[in-house]
């Protein structure tokens, strides 16, 4: 029986009932967060907690118990018997239940807190592996830095990519490549790593932040600069990052083969270093 967390209680997931007047249901008025469990610990939970808190502040949701997230996250892992597995925990916080109106509830209501876990193991990089991605004009709103549950533009774009045989949709805004529908993207040019700088146009990925740290520790020059779409022809490697899939090589962008169509040396070094860091944290 799958156990989830709902407004302070651990309940069988199929018994949880959310009000039709919840503002998350009516307006997508909320934020979410995803952390990964590695057989004993959550990877960089401090950064995930900080991003969650920032998102709540940005959309002005008051959740006095926000610091309890790591506590009940661990309890969910235990109650679902996933302590010795790799797993993802999904948290969603909405503004709560109130009669439908565009203005915030007055007086303020309690937010709705929902979280669940599922087993998830990343696949490793093997010779010849990698994904193909599609480019598309960025149709999302202008606050992509907020991990909002309002993901319709992401979903439509990812579905279009899926139907065309691609594994991800990468967005372009004003001629500059920003990020993917569910990932950040990195490029390698002459051994230097490039990724879009933090701004309102991208989500500040926790894996992204750690990849920049790993690159610095490995002596790889990294530049937080947007890559113009018109310069794609000069890249030698590319990879995408997110919490679930970690580091995934990109071997084709639209019809362009990246490098020799294989994971490149910088990508492999970063992937190896990321995995080494996980192993070290396991002790």
N, C-alpha and C positions, 0 to 999 in steps of 0.2 A: 504493500500500500504506500503510495507516494504521499509524503507529508510536506506541506507548504506552510508559509508564515503569512498571517493576515491580521493586521491591526492588533498586534501584541499577542496573538495566539498561534500555536502550532496545531494545524488541522489537516485531516485528509484532504488532498487537493480537490477531489471531486465533490466535496461538501461546501466549498467556499462559494459564497454568493455575493456578487457586487451589485450595488444599487443601480438601476437605470438612470438615476439622477447624478451619478458620479461624474464629476467634470472631466475625468480622464476619458470616460466613454463618450460624453457629449461634445467635448472640445479638444481632446488630446491635450488637456491642460495638466501636464506633469512631466517628470523626468524619469530616466531609468539609468541603471548602472549594471555592468557585468564584470564579475571577477572570476579568475580561474584558480581552481584548487589543484595542487600538485601533490597528491598522496601525503598530505601532512601539513600543508600551509597554503595560504592564499598569496599569490605573487604580487608584490608591491601593493598590498592592501592600503597603505597610507596614501598613495597617489590616487587610488580609486575613491577612497573616502573623501579626500580633498576635492576631487572633481565633482563628486556628488553634492557636497556642501556648496560648492560654487554655483552649480546648476540651480540648486534650491534658492540661493540668494538672488540669482539673476532673474528668476521668474517669480520671486517673492512668495515662496511657500515656506511657512513656518512649521518645522517639525522638531519640537524640543528634544526628542529622543534620537536625533540623527546619529549620535555616537554609538548607539546600540547596534548599528548595522553589522560590524564585524562579529559581535557577540552572537546574534541570532543566526548569522551566516554559518558560523562554526557549529551551532546546534543543529541547523538543518542538515549539514553534512553528516553529523553523527546519527541523527534520527533516520536518515535515508540510507545508512550503512555504506557511505561512500568514502570513509576515512582513508582507505587504502587504494583509492581510485583517482583518476583525473576527472574533474567535474567543473561545470560552470554554474555559477549562481546568478540569477537574474533578479534584480530589485526594481520595483516601480513605485514611485511616490506621486500621487495626484493631489490636487487641491482639496479633494473631498466631495462630500455629498451635499447638494444644495439645489433649490429650484433653478431651472435653466434661465440664466440671464448672462449677458456678456460681462457685466461688472463682477468683481470678486464678491463672494459671500460676505454679508455684513449683518450681524457680527461674524467674525472668522469661525470656520468650522474645522474640525480635526482632519488632517490629511488622511488619505487612504494609503496604507502600506501593504504591499504584496510582494512576496519573494518565493522563488522555488529553485531547486537545484536539479541538474541532470548530468548524467555521466557523459564525458566527452574527452576523447583522446586525440591529440593532433597526429597527423601523419608526417613522417619524416621526408626529407628531400632525398630522392634517389636520382642517379644519372638519367638525364633526359626528362625529368619531371619539371613541372611548372604549369602556370596557367596562362590563358589568353584573355586579354581584357579589351573592352570596347571604350572608345571615347564618346562623350556626349556633352553638349552644352549644359552647364549647371542650371537646373530649373528649381533648385531649392531656395528656401528663404535666406535672409541675410544674417542669421545668427546660428550658423552651423557649429559654433563653439559650444552651444548648449546641447547636452545629450537629451533632447526632447523626444517624447514618445510620438510626436507628429512626424512620422516617417513615410508618408504617402509618396512624396517625390522620390525618395530613395527606393521604395518598393517598386514603383512603376519603372524606374530606370534600370534596376537590377533585373526585373522581369523581362524587359526588352533585351538586355544583354543575354539573359538565359535563353530566350527564344531564338536568338541569333547564333547560339553556340559558344558564347563567351562565359567566362567564370566570374567576371566582375565588370562593373561600369565605372569608369574613371571620368571625373567631371572636369570641364574646362570653363573658366570664367574670365571673360575679357582677354581671351587668347592665352591664359596661363593655366597650367594643370594644377588643380587644387588637391583633391583626394578622391577616394572611391566611395561607392554607396554604403560600404560597411568596412572601410579600411583606409589607412594612410598609405601613401606611395612614396618610394625612394627611387632615385636614379643614380647610376654610376657613370661618370664621364672621366676618362683618363685617370682612374683610380680615386677620384674625389666623389664623395657622396653628396647628393642634393635632395632636399625635400622642402616643401612649401613651409614658410615660417608660420608660427602660431598667429592666428588672427581670427576675426569673426567668420572667415570663410572656410575654416577647417575645424574638426574636432581635435582637441589636444589629446591624442592617443597615449595611453599609458605605455603600451609597447613601443610606440614611436619615441617617447622620451627615453626609454631604456636602450633603444637601438642607438640613439645619439650618444649616450653615455658609453656604450660598448665600443662604438667607433672611436671615440676619443681615447679610451683605454688601450685600444689596439693600434693607435697611431694613424688611423685613417682620417684624412681631412674631411670634415663635414661642413657643408654650407646650407644654412636655412634660407634658400632662395627659390622663388618659383621658377619652374622650367616652362618657357614658352612652348606651346604646341608645335610651332614651326621648327623647333630645334630637336624634335624627337629623333631625327635621322642621325644625330651625332652620339646618342647614348650607347653605352657598351653593355650595361646591365640594368635591370629594374627588379624591384620586389615590393610586395605589399605586406603590411603588418596590421594585426589586430589581436585582441585578447585571446580569441579562440584558436585561430590558425597560426599565431605567432609570426614567423617569417616565411613568406611564400614567394618563390621566384616567379617573375613574369617573363614568359618566353616570346610573347607576341602582343603587339598593340595594334588593333585593327588588322590591317594586312601586313604590317611591318614586323619582321622577325627581329627580336632583340638579341644583339650579339650574334652568337652562332646557334641560337635556339636552345641553349643549355644553361643551367644555373652557372653564373660566373664566379670567379674567385673571391671577389669582395662579398658577394651574397653568401657564399659558402662559409667564409670566415666568420661573418656576423652570425649566421645560423648556428655554427659550431660553438661560438662564444656564448650565445644566448643559452643553448642547451647546457653548456658547462656551468653557467651561472645557476641554472635550476638544480643541477646535480650538487653543486657546492652548498646551496641553501638546504638541501635535504640532509646534508651532513653525512 
